[in-house]
Amino acid sequence: MKEKKRKRTSDVWNDFVEVDRDGVKQPQCKWCKTLFKASRSSSTTTLRRHLLTCLPYMGSKKKQKVLAVESKEVDGNFTVSNFTYDRGRVRELAAHMILYHEYPFSMMEHVVFNKFMSANTPYWEKMSRALAKKECMRTYENEKAKLRTLLKHVNKVHITTDMWTSCQKLSYMVVTVHFIDADWHLQRRVLNFCNVPPPHTGLLIADALEKCFQTWGIENKISSIIVDNASSNDVAIRILKEDFRLKRTLTVGGKLFHVRCCAHITNLLVQYGLGEIRDIVDCVRDGIKYLVASENRLKQFSEIAKQLQLPSKKLILDVPTRWNSTYLMLDAAIQFKEVFPRYGDRDRCFEWVPTVEEWGQVENVCQLLAIFNEVTNIVSGSDYPTANLFLSEVWRMKDILGKKSRDENEYMKSMVRKMSAKFDKYWGECNLLMSIAAVLDPRFKMVLIQFCFPLIYHMPNAAKNIDHVSQVLHELYDEYVHEYNSTLEAQREQDNARMNVSGSSSSVGTGRSMQSGQSLFKSFVRSVDTVQPSKSELDNYLEESIYICEEGSDASFNALDWWKTNSLKFRTLSKLARDILATPITTVSSESTFSAGGRVIDPHRASLSTETVQMLLCGSDWVRALYGLKKSSSNSLQITYMYSSRSRVELGLGSLTNRVRAELEFLLNVNEPSSSVNIGSSNERAELGLDSSCERAEFAQPKLARTRLVYSPGYRIPFSNMRKDMYD
């Protein structure tokens, strides 16, 4: 017979609880969570002594309670409640602070920070960096479990991915998932930021992605993957597409599975056209480079601009591999076209003065690039659906190219001819995703398809592509109808089985089964619901007139809100729209994580393990989503294009040194206290005229003061201090 455990009589156990640690029960303080060794004699003297020095316990025993006042930012109201110091909650919030603000773990050990916290509350206990890392890891695991639960209730997801090399000389792959939740809100989460060792072949990339999908349990929910045009990505997508086709998890046979980054295609398209006026662009660039290299030159230049009463706009030095920064440079330089020759009269060494004819060419080119810049800004968003917006923007680009092809200037015709060739190469075939997404926008429907296609495609192919889009859309809708009916059938069988069980239990005394009238009515409704009407939801949706926004409200229209309001009317079609409209058409969201990676893996944390890096970057993204916050960084979202070997080849660039040169030139005009860039190879150091031991070049330029180059042997800083407005 098992001996009955003796009941505890000491009142000290009101403030302690026994916890199991490796099979041994130990007392733990309820207030400060301190663990004590188990006493063989069951003595409570040590526990009582602890309560005399436990600050949370002593604070709770005060007769005068402390009031906590919490204000609400939304309505300005506030709530008042009794304050209780929760040490566990404090540590959790400290972890959230570290992850969100990308602080180092050692911040919790800073002397002044701890003095500040001690002045705020006497209950504060200093946290070590080891404890801070442990709390961050706990937050990472908790948020990971929440995200995995959230993804279980999502029908389809979309993936963006890209590769990045850190200052550790390690290659990382970022995987970002996009979906629309039950409340019709567009969601984006970083799933993985993992190390992928070379060689980065298509097979290796496909294996890394497959492993990520299986870890998160979304291998059967992938609708599309958005990547750039690297050949290894094409191989990886082809492998994944074949695997998913065998599993029969792809919609419409995988016709919407592979999506190319539209922002990257636009970059290649414009860069190819800019080659036609390369000499003029180089002249403007070299002139600005000469001016910003000296504070005295800038001062004289600005004095002339003031005398001419020109707007107080600053010169911008571009990154040659980023066309939108080149556009901003030219657009700013046009404002000072009268200043350039006057400054040349004062400075005999200044020889970069474009002629009146060349300034006219720059103005014409800027009028063309302004359209492409605006299109890039629209489709590069990540907080709103973009797939439904791109078709109209593609038509807009094609329209301006058609008009400029009839320009009277030969240089413009030649430039447009090159851009049109690239346009036809990438968008000459019918893009099903952007077409179907546009149809699912109630403002467009098939009307936009019929309006745009004759201009985008040649007339014989336009009608064929319109029919192809309609056919694939109906095929996709039929798949969703079949899935919806299968779900209803399974639910009806479960209800019948449940009613049979309940009927059997209720008929024990009566000898017959009893069903309520409500249950019989529900069975009838489900049976009627499976009968298809004469017209489908898709046909009814397309036959209705397009939605016309009120004047001035078109820019604020949200297609997701419209589908949420009409989800009961279009029960099946709304599910299709939810999955399609969640598709991003650029990899900007993944590339923005690289900017955060450059800040996290800084010179003081270059030895972080790959697991810790993933915890910090994924955890940072999840904590932002937890509090509904956005990234406050002003760094470039598209800087990674400069690191791609494929971009260098297609843009006619040489070795990696072109990237270093471009970054160094751009840093001359950054209004930041200091900016720096890695000098990774001996070839780069030699071409830049640097010492063989130099591994970092830093430009210190407070508010366009005199620029100086600082060499720091053996010290590397990632290039991350770039202005966002140069790339937006």
C-alpha positions in Angstrom: 0.0 0.0 0.0 1.4 3.4 -1.1 2.2 5.7 1.8 0.0 8.8 1.9 2.0 12.1 1.4 1.9 14.3 4.6 0.1 17.5 4.1 2.2 20.7 4.4 1.3 22.9 7.3 3.7 25.8 6.9 2.3 29.0 5.4 5.5 29.6 3.5 4.2 27.3 0.7 1.7 30.0 -0.2 4.5 31.7 -1.9 6.4 28.7 -3.2 5.6 25.9 -5.6 7.4 22.7 -6.4 8.7 22.2 -9.9 10.3 19.2 -11.5 13.9 19.6 -12.7 15.4 16.4 -14.1 13.2 14.2 -12.0 14.0 16.1 -8.8 11.3 18.4 -7.2 12.6 21.7 -6.2 10.9 24.7 -4.5 10.5 27.8 -6.6 9.5 31.3 -5.5 6.3 32.4 -7.1 7.4 36.0 -7.1 11.0 36.0 -8.5 11.1 32.5 -9.9 14.3 31.6 -7.9 15.0 27.9 -7.5 16.2 26.2 -4.3 17.7 22.9 -3.5 15.3 20.4 -2.0 15.8 19.9 1.7 15.9 16.3 3.0 14.6 17.4 6.4 11.7 19.4 4.8 13.0 22.5 6.6 11.5 25.8 5.4 14.0 28.1 7.1 15.9 28.9 3.9 12.6 29.7 2.1 11.5 32.1 4.9 14.8 33.9 4.8 14.5 34.4 1.0 11.1 36.1 1.5 12.7 38.7 3.7 14.9 39.8 0.7 12.6 39.1 -2.2 11.7 42.5 -3.6 8.6 41.4 -5.6 7.2 39.7 -2.4 8.0 42.7 -0.2 6.3 45.0 -2.7 3.2 42.9 -2.7 2.9 43.1 1.1 2.7 46.9 1.2 -0.6 48.2 2.4 -0.5 51.0 -0.1 -0.9 49.5 -3.6 0.8 51.0 -6.6 -1.5 52.0 -9.5 -0.7 51.3 -13.1 -2.1 53.8 -15.6 -2.1 52.5 -19.2 -3.1 54.9 -22.0 -4.6 53.8 -25.4 -3.2 55.6 -28.4 -6.3 55.0 -30.5 -9.0 56.7 -28.6 -6.9 58.6 -26.0 -8.6 56.7 -23.1 -6.7 55.1 -20.2 -7.2 52.3 -17.7 -6.1 52.2 -14.1 -5.3 48.9 -12.3 -3.2 47.6 -9.4 0.4 47.2 -10.4 2.2 43.9 -9.9 5.8 43.4 -10.9 6.1 40.4 -13.2 9.7 39.5 -13.6 8.9 37.0 -16.4 7.0 39.5 -18.3 9.8 42.0 -18.0 12.3 39.5 -19.4 10.0 38.7 -22.3 9.6 42.4 -23.2 13.4 42.9 -22.9 13.7 40.1 -25.5 11.1 41.8 -27.7 13.1 45.0 -27.4 16.4 43.4 -28.4 14.8 41.6 -31.4 12.8 44.6 -32.7 15.5 47.2 -32.3 18.3 44.8 -33.3 20.2 45.6 -30.1 23.2 43.4 -29.1 22.7 41.0 -26.2 25.4 42.9 -24.3 23.1 45.9 -24.0 21.4 44.4 -21.0 24.8 44.6 -19.2 25.4 48.3 -20.0 26.0 50.2 -16.8 24.0 53.3 -17.5 21.1 51.2 -18.9 20.9 49.3 -15.6 21.1 52.5 -13.6 18.2 53.8 -15.7 16.1 50.7 -15.1 16.9 50.7 -11.3 15.8 54.3 -11.1 12.5 53.3 -12.8 11.7 50.4 -10.5 13.5 49.0 -7.4 12.4 45.5 -8.5 14.8 45.5 -11.6 17.4 42.8 -11.7 20.3 43.0 -14.1 20.2 40.5 -17.0 23.3 39.0 -18.4 23.9 38.6 -22.1 23.5 34.9 -21.8 20.1 35.3 -20.2 19.1 37.9 -22.8 20.0 35.4 -25.6 18.1 32.7 -23.8 15.0 34.9 -23.5 15.3 35.9 -27.2 15.5 32.2 -28.2 12.4 31.5 -26.0 10.5 34.3 -27.8 11.7 32.9 -31.2 10.3 29.4 -30.3 7.0 30.8 -29.0 6.4 33.0 -32.1 7.5 30.1 -34.3 4.8 27.9 -32.8 2.2 30.6 -33.2 3.1 31.1 -36.9 3.0 27.3 -37.5 -0.5 27.2 -36.0 -1.5 30.2 -38.2 -0.2 28.5 -41.3 -2.3 25.4 -40.6 -5.5 27.4 -41.3 -4.2 29.0 -44.6 -5.3 27.4 -47.8 -2.5 28.6 -50.2 0.8 30.5 -49.6 3.3 32.3 -51.8 7.1 32.3 -51.4 9.7 34.8 -52.2 13.4 33.8 -51.8 16.8 35.1 -52.6 20.5 34.6 -51.7 22.9 37.0 -49.8 26.5 36.9 -48.7 27.3 38.5 -45.4 30.5 40.1 -44.2 31.3 36.8 -42.6 31.7 35.5 -46.1 28.8 33.1 -45.5 25.9 32.7 -47.9 22.4 33.0 -46.5 19.0 32.2 -48.1 15.9 34.1 -47.0 12.5 32.5 -47.4 9.5 34.8 -47.0 5.9 33.6 -47.0 2.9 35.7 -48.1 -0.8 34.9 -47.5 -4.1 36.5 -46.6 -5.5 35.6 -43.1 -9.1 34.9 -42.1 -9.7 38.7 -41.6 -8.6 39.4 -45.2 -5.4 41.1 -44.1 -2.2 40.6 -46.2 0.4 38.9 -44.1 4.1 38.5 -44.7 6.5 36.5 -42.5 10.2 35.6 -42.8 10.3 31.8 -42.4 14.0 31.1 -42.7 17.2 32.9 -42.8 19.5 29.9 -43.1 23.1 29.3 -44.2 23.4 27.6 -47.6 27.0 26.5 -48.3 28.2 26.7 -51.9 28.0 25.6 -54.7 24.6 27.4 -55.2 23.3 25.1 -57.9 19.7 24.8 -58.7 19.5 21.3 -57.1 21.0 22.6 -53.8 18.6 25.6 -53.7 15.6 23.3 -54.4 16.7 21.0 -51.6 17.0 23.9 -49.2 13.5 25.2 -50.1 12.0 21.8 -49.8 13.4 21.3 -46.4 12.0 24.7 -45.3 8.6 23.8 -46.6 8.5 20.5 -44.8 9.7 22.1 -41.5 6.8 24.5 -41.6 4.3 22.0 -42.9 3.4 24.0 -46.0 4.8 21.6 -48.7 1.2 21.0 -50.0 0.1 24.7 -49.8 2.7 26.3 -52.2 0.9 28.3 -54.9 3.7 30.2 -56.4 7.4 31.1 -55.9 8.8 34.5 -56.8 12.5 34.7 -57.7 14.8 36.7 -60.0 16.1 35.6 -63.3 19.2 33.7 -62.2 19.7 30.4 -64.1 20.1 28.5 -60.8 16.7 29.7 -59.7 15.2 28.5 -63.0 16.6 25.1 -62.4 15.4 25.0 -58.8 11.9 26.1 -59.7 11.8 23.4 -62.4 12.8 20.7 -59.9 10.2 21.9 -57.3 7.5 22.2 -59.9 8.1 18.6 -61.0 8.0 17.4 -57.4 4.8 19.2 -56.7 3.2 18.0 -59.9 3.8 14.4 -58.9 2.1 15.2 -55.5 -0.8 16.9 -57.4 -0.7 19.9 -55.2 -0.3 22.6 -58.0 -3.2 24.6 -59.3 -3.9 24.5 -63.0 -1.0 22.2 -63.6 1.6 24.7 -62.2 0.9 27.5 -64.8 1.0 30.1 -62.0 3.9 28.5 -60.1 7.0 30.4 -61.4 6.8 34.2 -61.0 9.8 36.4 -62.1 10.6 39.5 -60.1 9.1 42.4 -62.1 11.2 45.1 -60.4 14.4 43.3 -61.5 13.1 42.9 -65.1 12.3 46.6 -65.1 15.8 47.4 -63.9 17.4 45.4 -66.8 15.0 46.9 -69.3 15.8 50.5 -68.5 19.6 49.9 -68.0 19.7 48.4 -71.5 18.0 51.6 -72.9 20.3 54.0 -71.0 23.2 52.6 -72.8 22.2 54.8 -75.8 23.0 58.0 -73.9 25.8 56.6 -71.8 28.2 59.3 -72.8 25.9 62.1 -71.5 25.1 60.2 -68.3 28.8 59.7 -67.7 29.4 63.4 -68.3 26.8 64.4 -65.7 28.0 61.7 -63.3 31.7 62.7 -63.5 30.8 66.4 -63.1 28.8 65.7 -59.9 31.5 63.4 -58.6 34.0 66.2 -59.1 31.8 68.7 -57.3 30.9 66.6 -54.2 34.6 65.7 -53.7 35.3 69.1 -52.2 33.4 71.2 -49.7 34.7 74.4 -51.3 33.4 73.3 -54.8 30.0 72.6 -53.4 29.9 75.9 -51.7 30.7 77.8 -54.9 28.2 75.8 -56.8 25.4 76.5 -54.3 26.3 80.2 -54.3 25.8 80.4 -58.1 22.5 78.5 -57.7 21.3 81.1 -55.1 22.2 83.9 -57.3 20.1 82.4 -60.1 17.3 81.9 -57.5 17.1 78.1 -58.2 15.3 75.7 -55.8 17.4 74.5 -52.9 17.8 71.0 -54.2 21.0 69.0 -53.7 23.0 67.2 -56.3 22.7 63.4 -56.2 25.4 60.9 -57.2 23.9 57.7 -58.4 24.7 54.0 -58.3 25.4 53.1 -61.9 23.8 49.7 -61.6 20.6 51.1 -60.2 18.6 52.9 -63.0 16.2 54.7 -60.6 19.1 56.3 -58.8 20.5 57.4 -62.2 17.1 58.9 -63.0 17.1 60.8 -59.7 20.6 62.1 -60.4 19.7 63.3 -63.9 16.4 64.8 -62.7 18.2 66.7 -59.9 21.0 67.8 -62.3 18.5 69.3 -64.8 17.5 71.9 -62.1 21.1 73.2 -62.2 21.8 73.1 -65.9 22.4 76.9 -65.9 24.8 76.5 -63.0 27.2 74.1 -64.7 28.6 76.5 -67.4 28.9 79.3 -64.9 30.8 77.1 -62.4 33.0 76.0 -65.3 34.0 79.7 -65.9 35.2 79.9 -62.3 36.9 76.5 -62.2 39.2 75.8 -65.2 39.5 72.2 -64.1 35.8 71.6 -64.4 35.3 70.2 -67.9 32.1 68.3 -67.5 29.6 70.8 -68.9 26.9 69.3 -71.1 25.7 71.3 -74.1 22.2 72.7 -74.5 21.4 69.9 -76.9 22.7 67.3 -74.4 20.5 68.8 -71.6 17.6 68.6 -74.0 18.3 64.9 -74.4 18.5 64.4 -70.6 15.1 66.1 -70.2 13.5 63.9 -72.8 15.0 60.7 -71.2 13.8 61.8 -67.8 10.2 62.2 -69.0 10.4 58.6 -70.1 12.1 57.3 -67.0 9.6 59.1 -64.7 6.9 56.7 -65.8 9.1 53.7 -65.1 10.1 55.1 -61.7 6.4 55.6 -60.7 5.6 52.0 -61.9 8.4 50.6 -59.8 7.2 52.4 -56.7 3.7 51.0 -57.2 4.6 47.4 -57.7 7.4 47.3 -55.1 5.0 47.6 -52.2 4.7 44.7 -49.7 1.9 46.0 -47.4 -0.9 45.9 -50.1 -1.8 43.5 -53.0 0.3 44.3 -56.1 -0.5 41.4 -58.5 -3.8 43.1 -59.5 -2.1 46.4 -60.2 0.7 45.3 -62.5 -1.1 44.6 -65.8 -2.3 48.2 -66.0 1.3 49.4 -65.3 2.7 47.1 -68.0 0.2 48.6 -70.4 1.4 52.0 -69.3 5.0 51.2 -70.0 4.2 49.7 -73.4 2.1 52.7 -74.2 4.9 55.2 -73.4 7.4 53.1 -75.4 5.0 53.1 -78.4 4.7 56.9 -78.2 8.4 57.5 -77.8 9.2 55.2 -80.7 7.7 57.9 -83.0 9.8 60.6 -81.4 11.5 62.9 -83.9 14.9 62.4 -82.2 17.0 59.5 -83.4 18.6 58.8 -80.0 15.2 58.4 -78.4 14.1 56.0 -81.1 17.2 54.0 -80.7 16.8 53.9 -76.9 13.1 52.9 -77.1 14.0 50.2 -79.7 16.4 48.6 -77.2 13.9 48.8 -74.3 11.1 47.4 -76.5 13.3 44.4 -77.4 13.8 43.7 -73.7 10.1 44.3 -73.0 9.1 41.7 -75.6 11.7 39.2 -74.3 10.2 39.2 -70.8 6.6 40.1 -71.3 6.1 39.1 -74.9 4.3 36.0 -73.7 1.0 36.2 -71.8 1.6 36.5 -68.1 -1.3 34.5 -66.6 -0.8 35.5 -63.0 -1.0 39.3 -63.5 -3.9 38.8 -66.0 -6.0 36.7 -63.6 -5.2 38.9 -60.7 -6.4 41.9 -62.7 -9.6 40.1 -63.6 -10.2 39.5 -59.8 -10.0 43.3 -59.2 -13.6 44.4 -59.3 -12.5 47.7 -60.9 -11.0 45.9 -63.9 -12.4 42.4 -64.6 -12.1 41.3 -68.2 -12.5 44.9 -69.4 -8.9 45.7 -68.6 -7.8 42.5 -70.4 -9.7 43.5 -73.5 -8.3 47.0 -73.3 -4.6 46.3 -72.7 -3.9 43.1 -74.6 -4.3 44.6 -78.1 -1.5 47.1 -77.2 0.8 44.8 -75.3 0.6 42.0 -77.8 0.3 42.0 -81.6 -3.3 41.7 -82.8 -3.3 38.0 -83.9 -1.9 37.0 -80.5 -4.1 39.5 -78.5 -7.4 37.6 -79.1 -5.6 34.3 -78.5 -4.2 35.5 -75.2 -7.6 36.8 -74.1 -9.2 33.5 -74.7 -6.3 31.7 -73.0 -6.7 33.9 -69.8 -10.5 33.2 -69.8 -9.9 29.5 -70.2 -7.3 29.2 -67.4 -9.4 31.3 -65.1 -12.4 29.0 -65.6 -10.2 26.0 -65.1 -8.9 27.4 -61.9 -12.3 28.2 -60.7 -13.5 24.7 -61.4 -10.7 23.3 -59.2 -11.9 25.5 -56.3 -15.5 24.4 -56.9 -14.5 20.8 -56.7 -12.5 21.4 -53.5 -15.3 23.3 -52.0 -17.9 20.5 -52.8 -15.5 17.9 -51.4 -15.2 19.8 -48.2 -19.0 20.1 -47.9 -19.4 16.3 -48.6 -16.9 15.4 -45.9 -18.6 17.7 -43.5 -22.0 16.3 -44.3 -20.7 12.7 -43.7 -19.3 13.8 -40.3 -22.6 15.4 -39.3 -24.6 12.2 -40.3 -22.2 10.1 -38.3 -22.5 12.4 -35.3 -26.3 12.3 -35.6 -26.4 8.5 -35.8 -24.3 8.3 -32.7 -26.5 10.8 -30.8 -29.6 9.0 -32.2 -28.4 5.7 -30.9 -27.8 7.0 -27.5 -31.2 8.7 -27.3 -33.1 5.6 -28.5 -31.9 3.3 -25.8 -35.2 3.8 -23.9 -37.5 4.4 -26.8 -36.2 1.8 -29.3 -36.1 4.4 -32.2 -33.8 7.2 -33.4 -34.8 10.8 -32.9 -33.6 13.8 -34.9 -34.3 17.4 -34.2 -36.0 19.6 -36.9 -33.0 21.9 -37.0 -30.6 19.0 -37.8 -32.8 17.7 -40.5 -33.0 21.2 -42.0 -29.2 21.6 -42.0 -28.8 18.3 -43.8 -31.3 19.5 -46.4 -29.4 22.8 -46.9 -26.1 21.0 -47.4 -27.7 18.7 -50.0 -29.2 21.6 -51.9 -25.9 23.6 -51.6 -24.0 20.9 -53.6 -26.3 21.3 -56.6 -24.6 23.7 -59.0 -26.7 26.7 -60.2 -27.2 27.4 -63.9 -24.6 30.1 -63.7 -21.4 29.9 -61.8 -20.2 32.6 -59.3 -17.5 33.4 -61.8 -19.9 34.0 -64.6 -22.1 36.2 -62.4 -19.1 38.2 -61.2 -17.9 38.8 -64.8 -21.3 39.8 -66.0 -21.8 42.4 -63.3 -20.6 45.9 -64.2 -17.2 46.9 -63.0 -16.8 48.7 -59.7 -16.4 52.5 -60.1 -14.7 54.3 -57.2 -15.8 57.7 -56.1 -13.8 60.5 -57.5 -10.4 60.8 -55.8 -10.7 57.5 -53.9 -9.3 55.1 -56.5 -5.8 55.2 -55.0 -7.1 54.2 -51.6 -9.3 51.3 -52.9 -8.4 47.9 -51.4 -9.5 44.9 -53.4 -9.3 42.7 -50.3 -11.9 44.9 -48.5 -14.2 44.5 -51.4 -13.9 40.7 -51.5 -14.3 40.5 -47.7 -17.6 42.4 -48.0 -18.8 40.1 -50.9 -17.4 36.8 -49.5 -20.9 35.6 -48.7 -22.1 36.4 -52.2 -19.1 34.7 -53.9 -18.3 32.0 -51.4 -16.1 29.9 -53.8 -14.7 32.8 -55.9 -13.7 34.8 -52.9 -11.5 31.9 -51.8 -9.8 31.9 -55.2 -9.4 35.7 -55.0 -7.9 35.4 -51.5 -5.2 33.1 -52.8 -4.4 34.9 -56.0 -4.3 38.5 -54.7 -1.8 37.4 -52.0 0.9 36.8 -54.7 3.7 39.4 -54.6 5.3 40.2 -58.0 8.7 41.3 -56.7 11.3 40.0 -54.2 11.6 43.3 -52.4 10.2 41.8 -49.2 13.0 39.2 -49.1 15.7 41.7 -50.1 14.7 44.0 -47.3 15.7 41.3 -44.9 19.3 41.5 -46.2 19.5 45.1 -45.1 18.5 44.0 -41.6 21.1 41.2 -41.9 23.8 43.8 -42.7 22.9 45.6 -39.4 22.7 42.5 -37.3 26.0 41.0 -38.5 28.0 44.1 -37.8 31.8 44.1 -36.9 31.0 43.5 -33.2 28.9 40.5 -34.0 30.6 39.0 -37.0 31.2 35.8 -35.1 27.5 35.0 -34.5 26.6 31.5 -35.4 24.2 30.9 -38.3 21.5 29.6 -35.9 21.7 32.8 -33.8 21.5 35.0 -37.0 18.4 33.2 -38.0 16.9 33.6 -34.6 17.6 37.3 -34.5 16.3 38.1 -38.0 13.2 35.8 -38.0 12.4 36.8 -34.4 12.7 40.5 -35.3 10.2 40.1 -38.2 7.8 38.1 -36.0 8.0 40.6 -33.1 7.1 43.5 -35.5 4.1 41.5 -36.7 3.2 40.8 -33.1 2.9 44.5 -32.3 1.7 45.5 -35.7 4.8 47.6 -36.3 6.7 48.3 -39.6 10.4 48.4 -40.2 11.9 51.8 -39.3 15.0 51.3 -41.3 15.7 53.7 -44.1 18.1 51.4 -45.9 17.8 50.3 -49.5 15.4 47.6 -50.3 17.0 46.6 -53.6 20.7 46.9 -52.9 21.2 43.1 -53.5 20.8 43.5 -57.2 24.3 44.9 -57.3 25.7 41.6 -55.9 24.3 39.4 -58.6 26.7 38.0 -61.1 23.9 37.6 -63.7 23.1 41.3 -63.4 26.7 42.3 -64.0 26.8 40.1 -67.1 23.5 41.3 -68.6 24.3 44.9 -67.8 27.7 44.7 -69.4 29.7 45.1 -66.2 32.9 43.4 -65.3 34.1 41.9 -62.1 32.9 42.4 -58.6 34.9 45.6 -58.5 32.1 47.4 -60.3 29.9 46.9 -57.3 32.6 48.4 -54.9 33.2 51.3 -57.2 29.4 52.0 -57.5 29.0 51.9 -53.7 32.0 54.1 -53.0 30.8 56.7 -55.5 27.3 56.7 -54.0 28.6 57.1 -50.5 30.1 60.5 -51.4 26.6 61.9 -51.4 24.9 60.1 -48.5 23.8 62.5 -45.7 24.8 60.1 -42.9 27.4 60.5 -40.2 29.4 57.7 -41.7 29.1 55.0 -44.3 31.3 52.2 -45.3 31.7 49.2 -47.6 33.6 46.0 -47.7 36.7 45.7 -49.9 36.6 41.9 -50.2 39.3 40.9 -52.7 42.9 41.8 -53.6 41.8 42.8 -57.2 39.3 45.2 -55.8 41.9 46.8 -53.5 44.4 47.1 -56.4 41.9 48.7 -58.7 40.8 51.2 -56.1 44.4 52.0 -55.3 44.2 50.8 -51.7 46.8 49.1 -49.6 46.8 45.3 -49.7 45.9 45.2 -45.9 42.8 47.4 -46.3 39.6 45.5 -45.9 37.2 48.4 -45.3 36.7 51.8 -46.9 34.7 54.3 -44.9 33.4 57.7 -45.9 32.7 60.1 -43.0 30.5 63.0 -44.3 28.5 64.9 -41.8 26.0 66.9 -43.8 28.0 67.0 -47.0 31.1 68.2 -45.3 34.5 67.4 -46.7 34.8 63.7 -47.6 37.7 61.6 -46.4 38.6 58.0 -46.9 39.6 56.0 -43.8 41.5 52.7 -44.0 41.1 50.2 -41.2 43.0 47.0 -41.8 41.3 43.8 -40.7 38.1 45.5 -39.9 34.9 44.9 -42.0 31.6 46.7 -42.0 28.7 45.7 -44.2 27.4 48.3 -46.7 24.0 49.2 -45.2 23.9 53.0 -44.8 22.0 53.8 -48.0 19.2 56.2 -48.4 15.9 54.6 -49.2 14.7 57.6 -51.3 17.5 56.7 -53.8 15.9 53.4 -54.5 12.1 53.9 -54.0 
